[in-house]
Amino acid sequence: MPDLTIRPAEPTDHDAIWAILEPILRAGEAFALPRDWDRAQALAYWFAPGHHVHVALDGEAVVGSYYIRANQLGAGDHVANGAYATHAQATGRGVARAMGLHSFATARSLGFTMMQFNIVVATNTRAVALWTGLGMREIGRLPGVFRHPAHGPVDALVMHRVL
């Protein structure tokens, strides 16, 4: 996407971020979060203290958002974790890849030395391919830990890479 820019999220982005998150939450196929969260609950989580939230813009339109945070506290706070959401109409246009690369650079600038995703749903083949293509590797498989609405219990991957 030639006009894609990524910047820190602002309060004026809340409506656009909710428009991206709501269908993903309702579908229940990607995030280990409650499917019935309302706008306030979802945005409180996305913008929780310690979350560094960004938005991807195509011109003026918000087409994606991500946050990064410390995966653990104390002795594990050098490892970043994150979540990523792309607007359905922007899928397949490189938004997630751009946010992934941006998040790695942002994490490095914040002092993180590694990135770890604790639950990448194995049936989310687009996400698995994206993260593998960006240098993440599967370091563990958690059998049946994700309750997929269509497939029942499915595996989740733990993915990791050095930044």
VEXBA-366820 format. One line per field, with one value per residue: residue number from 0; residue in one letter; z, x, y of N, C-alpha, C, CB in turn. Coordinates in steps of 0.2 Angstrom, whole numbers, always signed. Glycine has a CB too. Example, Ala and Ser with C-alpha at 12.3 -4.5 7.8 and 13.67 -1.06 7.14 Angstrom:
nr	0 1
rest	A S
n.zz	+39 +35
n.xx	+66 +64
n.yy	-28 -11
ca.zz	+39 +36
ca.xx	+62 +68
ca.yy	-22 -5
c.zz	+39 +39
c.xx	+66 +64
c.yy	-16 +0
cb.zz	+45 +29
cb.xx	+57 +70
cb.yy	-22 -3
***
This chain:
nr	0 1 2 3 4 5 6 7 8 9 10 11 12 13 14 15 16 17 18 19 20 21 22 23 24 25 26 27 28 29 30 31 32 33 34 35 36 37 38 39 40 41 42 43 44 45 46 47 48 49 50 51 52 53 54 55 56 57 58 59 60 61 62 63 64 65 66 67 68 69 70 71 72 73 74 75 76 77 78 79 80 81 82 83 84 85 86 87 88 89 90 91 92 93 94 95 96 97 98 99 100 101 102 103 104 105 106 107 108 109 110 111 112 113 114 115 116 117 118 119 120 121 122 123 124 125 126 127 128 129 130 131 132 133 134 135 136 137 138 139 140 141 142 143 144 145 146 147 148 149 150 151 152 153 154 155 156 157 158 159 160 161 162
rest	M P D L T I R P A E P T D H D A I W A I L E P I L R A G E A F A L P R D W D R A Q A L A Y W F A P G H H V H V A L D G E A V V G S Y Y I R A N Q L G A G D H V A N G A Y A T H A Q A T G R G V A R A M G L H S F A T A R S L G F T M M Q F N I V V A T N T R A V A L W T G L G M R E I G R L P G V F R H P A H G P V D A L V M H R V L
n.zz	+0 -5 +1 +14 +31 +48 +64 +81 +91 +94 +104 +96 +87 +92 +88 +75 +77 +85 +76 +68 +77 +83 +73 +72 +86 +87 +78 +84 +81 +81 +92 +109 +117 +126 +116 +117 +122 +124 +116 +125 +134 +126 +120 +132 +135 +124 +125 +137 +152 +149 +136 +120 +108 +91 +75 +58 +43 +28 +18 +25 +32 +45 +44 +51 +67 +80 +96 +107 +121 +137 +138 +150 +167 +177 +177 +165 +157 +146 +134 +121 +118 +108 +99 +84 +72 +57 +46 +38 +25 +21 +21 +15 +8 +13 +25 +38 +37 +36 +49 +57 +54 +58 +71 +76 +75 +83 +96 +98 +99 +111 +120 +120 +117 +111 +103 +107 +104 +112 +110 +95 +84 +77 +67 +60 +47 +39 +48 +54 +43 +40 +51 +52 +40 +43 +51 +63 +74 +77 +93 +102 +104 +109 +113 +108 +115 +112 +110 +96 +86 +75 +73 +85 +99 +96 +91 +98 +94 +100 +97 +92 +91 +90 +91
n.xx	+4 +5 +1 +1 +3 +10 +6 +7 -8 -22 -35 -45 -45 -53 -66 -64 -55 -63 -72 -64 -61 -73 -80 -70 -69 -82 -83 -74 -63 -49 -44 -41 -51 -66 -80 -92 -89 -92 -90 -83 -77 -68 -60 -55 -47 -38 -31 -25 -15 +2 +1 +7 +0 -4 -9 -13 -14 -22 -21 -32 -39 -41 -35 -30 -24 -12 -6 +8 +16 +24 +28 +29 +31 +44 +58 +55 +52 +59 +54 +43 +26 +11 -4 -14 -24 -33 -43 -57 -59 -47 -39 -26 -19 -6 -6 -6 +7 +15 +12 +17 +31 +33 +30 +40 +51 +47 +46 +59 +64 +59 +66 +64 +70 +66 +52 +37 +23 +9 -3 -6 -18 -20 -28 -29 -23 -18 -12 -2 +6 +10 +17 +27 +33 +39 +49 +46 +46 +39 +38 +32 +17 +1 -10 -27 -31 -39 -55 -63 -76 -81 -74 -72 -62 -45 -28 -16 -2 +14 +24 +40 +53 +69 +73
n.yy	-6 +10 +22 +20 +23 +23 +27 +32 +28 +39 +47 +51 +40 +30 +26 +21 +11 +2 -1 -10 -20 -25 -34 -44 -49 -53 -64 -73 -81 -78 -70 -73 -68 -61 -64 -57 -44 -27 -10 -2 -10 -18 -7 -3 -13 -14 -2 -3 +1 +2 -4 +0 +8 +8 +14 +10 +19 +22 +33 +44 +35 +24 +8 -2 -9 -10 -16 -16 -24 -27 -45 -51 -48 -40 -51 -55 -45 -40 -45 -43 -43 -44 -38 -38 -31 -30 -21 -28 -25 -21 -32 -43 -33 -30 -23 -30 -35 -24 -18 -27 -27 -14 -14 -23 -14 -4 -10 -14 +0 +3 -4 -18 -35 -46 -54 -62 -72 -78 -85 -90 -94 -109 -113 -101 -98 -88 -79 -87 -89 -76 -72 -82 -79 -67 -70 -75 -90 -106 -111 -119 -129 -128 -139 -140 -128 -117 -112 -113 -106 -113 -125 -131 -136 -131 -131 -119 -109 -105 -92 -85 -73 -66 -49
ca.zz	+0 -6 +5 +21 +36 +54 +69 +88 +91 +97 +106 +90 +83 +95 +84 +69 +80 +87 +69 +66 +82 +84 +69 +74 +92 +87 +75 +89 +77 +81 +98 +115 +121 +126 +110 +119 +124 +121 +114 +131 +137 +121 +120 +138 +135 +119 +127 +144 +154 +147 +129 +115 +103 +84 +69 +51 +39 +21 +17 +31 +34 +49 +41 +55 +73 +84 +102 +110 +128 +139 +139 +157 +172 +181 +174 +158 +154 +140 +129 +119 +115 +104 +95 +78 +69 +51 +44 +33 +18 +19 +21 +9 +5 +16 +31 +44 +37 +38 +56 +60 +54 +62 +79 +78 +76 +89 +101 +98 +101 +118 +124 +120 +113 +108 +103 +108 +104 +117 +107 +88 +83 +72 +61 +57 +43 +36 +53 +55 +37 +40 +56 +49 +34 +46 +55 +70 +73 +82 +98 +106 +102 +115 +110 +110 +121 +109 +108 +90 +86 +70 +73 +92 +102 +91 +94 +97 +93 +104 +92 +95 +87 +92 +88
ca.xx	+0 +9 -1 +1 +7 +8 +7 +3 -15 -25 -42 -50 -45 -56 -72 -61 -52 -69 -75 -60 -60 -79 -81 -65 -71 -89 -81 -71 -58 -42 -42 -43 -54 -73 -84 -97 -86 -94 -85 -79 -73 -63 -55 -51 -41 -33 -28 -23 -9 +8 +0 +9 -5 -3 -14 -11 -18 -22 -23 -34 -43 -38 -36 -27 -21 -9 -2 +14 +17 +29 +25 +29 +34 +50 +63 +53 +50 +62 +51 +37 +20 +7 -10 -14 -31 -34 -50 -59 -59 -40 -36 -23 -16 +0 -7 -3 +14 +18 +11 +22 +38 +33 +30 +47 +55 +44 +48 +67 +66 +57 +71 +63 +75 +63 +45 +33 +16 +7 -8 -8 -23 -17 -32 -28 -17 -15 -8 +4 +10 +13 +22 +33 +37 +42 +55 +44 +46 +35 +42 +27 +10 -3 -16 -34 -32 -43 -62 -65 -83 -83 -70 -71 -55 -40 -21 -13 +5 +18 +29 +45 +59 +74 +72
ca.yy	+0 +16 +28 +17 +26 +20 +32 +31 +30 +45 +46 +51 +34 +25 +23 +17 +4 -2 -4 -15 -25 -28 -40 -49 -51 -57 -70 -77 -85 -75 -68 -77 -63 -63 -62 -52 -37 -21 -6 +1 -16 -19 -2 -2 -18 -12 +4 -4 +4 -2 -5 +5 +7 +11 +13 +10 +23 +22 +40 +46 +30 +19 +1 -7 -6 -15 -14 -20 -23 -32 -51 -53 -43 -42 -54 -57 -38 -38 -49 -40 -47 -39 -40 -35 -31 -27 -20 -33 -22 -20 -39 -45 -28 -29 -19 -33 -36 -17 -17 -32 -24 -8 -16 -25 -8 +0 -14 -12 +6 +3 -8 -25 -38 -52 -54 -68 -72 -83 -89 -89 -99 -113 -113 -94 -99 -81 -76 -91 -88 -69 -72 -86 -75 -61 -73 -79 -97 -109 -114 -123 -130 -129 -143 -139 -123 -112 -114 -110 -107 -118 -131 -133 -135 -131 -129 -113 -109 -100 -90 -81 -71 -61 -43
c.zz	+0 -1 +13 +26 +43 +59 +76 +88 +95 +99 +101 +86 +86 +91 +78 +72 +82 +81 +67 +71 +83 +80 +71 +81 +91 +83 +79 +86 +78 +88 +104 +120 +121 +119 +111 +122 +121 +119 +120 +134 +132 +120 +126 +138 +130 +121 +134 +145 +152 +139 +125 +109 +97 +80 +63 +47 +32 +19 +24 +35 +39 +46 +46 +62 +76 +91 +103 +117 +130 +140 +146 +161 +174 +176 +166 +154 +148 +133 +127 +117 +112 +101 +89 +75 +63 +49 +38 +26 +16 +19 +14 +5 +8 +22 +37 +43 +39 +46 +60 +60 +58 +69 +81 +80 +82 +95 +103 +101 +109 +122 +124 +116 +110 +108 +103 +108 +108 +114 +100 +86 +77 +66 +57 +53 +40 +41 +54 +49 +37 +45 +55 +44 +37 +52 +62 +68 +79 +87 +103 +102 +108 +112 +113 +115 +118 +107 +102 +89 +80 +71 +80 +95 +97 +94 +93 +97 +98 +99 +95 +90 +91 +88 +86
c.xx	+4 +8 -1 +6 +5 +10 +4 -4 -17 -32 -47 -50 -50 -62 -69 -58 -58 -72 -71 -61 -67 -80 -76 -67 -77 -87 -78 -66 -51 -40 -45 -46 -62 -76 -89 -95 -90 -88 -80 -75 -67 -58 -51 -45 -36 -29 -26 -16 -3 +7 +2 +5 -4 -9 -11 -16 -17 -25 -25 -38 -39 -40 -33 -25 -17 -7 +3 +14 +22 +25 +24 +31 +41 +56 +61 +51 +54 +59 +44 +32 +15 +0 -11 -21 -31 -41 -51 -58 -51 -36 -32 -19 -9 +0 -4 +4 +18 +17 +16 +29 +38 +34 +36 +51 +53 +47 +55 +68 +63 +61 +69 +68 +72 +55 +42 +26 +13 +2 -9 -12 -21 -21 -32 -22 -14 -10 -1 +8 +14 +18 +28 +37 +41 +47 +53 +44 +42 +39 +38 +20 +6 -10 -23 -36 -37 -49 -64 -72 -86 -80 -69 -64 -49 -34 -20 -5 +8 +23 +34 +50 +63 +73 +79
c.yy	+6 +21 +26 +21 +23 +25 +29 +33 +36 +43 +46 +45 +29 +22 +19 +10 +0 -5 -10 -21 -29 -34 -46 -53 -56 -64 -75 -82 -84 -73 -72 -71 -64 -60 -57 -45 -32 -16 -3 -4 -17 -14 -1 -8 -16 -7 +3 -1 -1 -5 +1 +3 +11 +10 +14 +14 +22 +29 +43 +41 +25 +12 -4 -4 -12 -12 -19 -19 -28 -39 -53 -47 -45 -45 -56 -50 -36 -41 -45 -45 -42 -42 -36 -36 -27 -26 -25 -31 -21 -27 -40 -39 -26 -25 -23 -34 -29 -16 -21 -29 -18 -9 -19 -19 -4 -4 -13 -5 +7 -1 -16 -29 -44 -50 -61 -67 -78 -88 -86 -95 -103 -113 -106 -94 -93 -78 -80 -90 -81 -69 -76 -82 -69 -64 -75 -86 -100 -113 -118 -123 -132 -133 -141 -133 -117 -114 -110 -111 -112 -125 -134 -132 -136 -129 -122 -113 -104 -98 -85 -79 -66 -55 -40
cb.zz	+6 -13 +3 +21 +37 +55 +67 +94 +93 +93 +112 +86 +82 +102 +81 +65 +86 +91 +64 +65 +89 +83 +62 +75 +97 +83 +69 +92 +70 +76 +99 +118 +118 +132 +107 +123 +124 +125 +111 +137 +138 +114 +118 +144 +133 +112 +126 +145 +161 +151 +127 +114 +105 +81 +70 +48 +41 +17 +12 +31 +29 +56 +34 +52 +78 +81 +108 +106 +132 +146 +135 +158 +178 +186 +177 +158 +159 +140 +131 +114 +122 +99 +100 +73 +74 +45 +41 +34 +17 +24 +23 +4 +5 +11 +32 +44 +29 +34 +58 +57 +47 +61 +80 +73 +70 +89 +100 +92 +97 +118 +130 +117 +118 +112 +96 +115 +97 +123 +111 +83 +82 +74 +63 +63 +37 +35 +60 +55 +30 +43 +63 +46 +29 +50 +56 +72 +73 +78 +103 +113 +96 +118 +111 +113 +123 +103 +114 +84 +84 +63 +71 +92 +108 +85 +91 +103 +86 +111 +85 +101 +80 +92 +92
cb.xx	-5 +9 -7 +2 +7 +12 +5 +7 -19 -24 -43 -48 -38 -59 -76 -56 -47 -74 -76 -53 -59 -85 -81 -58 -73 -94 -77 -77 -60 -42 -44 -37 -53 -76 -87 -102 -79 -99 -88 -84 -77 -66 -59 -56 -44 -37 -32 -23 -9 +8 -7 +17 -12 +4 -20 -10 -17 -26 -29 -39 -47 -40 -33 -22 -27 -3 -7 +20 +10 +32 +29 +33 +29 +49 +66 +47 +49 +70 +50 +38 +16 +10 -16 -9 -36 -30 -51 -66 -63 -37 -41 -27 -20 +4 -14 -7 +16 +14 +4 +21 +39 +27 +24 +49 +55 +37 +46 +70 +62 +49 +71 +56 +81 +64 +42 +36 +13 +5 -15 -1 -30 -16 -39 -28 -19 -21 -12 +1 +6 +7 +19 +30 +32 +37 +59 +37 +53 +30 +46 +27 +10 -5 -15 -37 -26 -39 -67 -61 -86 -82 -63 -73 -53 -41 -16 -15 +7 +21 +25 +48 +57 +81 +68
cb.yy	+0 +18 +31 +10 +34 +13 +39 +35 +23 +51 +51 +57 +31 +27 +29 +21 +6 +2 +2 -13 -22 -23 -39 -46 -46 -53 -69 -81 -86 -70 -60 -81 -56 -59 -68 -55 -37 -17 +1 +3 -22 -20 +5 -4 -25 -10 +10 -12 +5 -8 -7 +4 +8 +9 +18 +3 +30 +16 +41 +52 +26 +19 +1 -11 -4 -18 -14 -19 -24 -30 -56 -60 -41 -47 -60 -61 -33 -40 -56 -35 -50 -36 -40 -37 -29 -30 -12 -35 -15 -15 -44 -48 -22 -25 -18 -40 -38 -12 -18 -39 -23 -3 -21 -30 -4 +1 -22 -13 +11 +1 -6 -27 -41 -58 -51 -71 -72 -81 -88 -88 -97 -121 -114 -88 -104 -76 -75 -98 -88 -64 -74 -93 -72 -56 -67 -76 -100 -115 -109 -121 -135 -123 -151 -145 -120 -108 -113 -113 -100 -115 -129 -141 -140 -126 -133 -108 -108 -103 -87 -85 -68 -63 -37
***
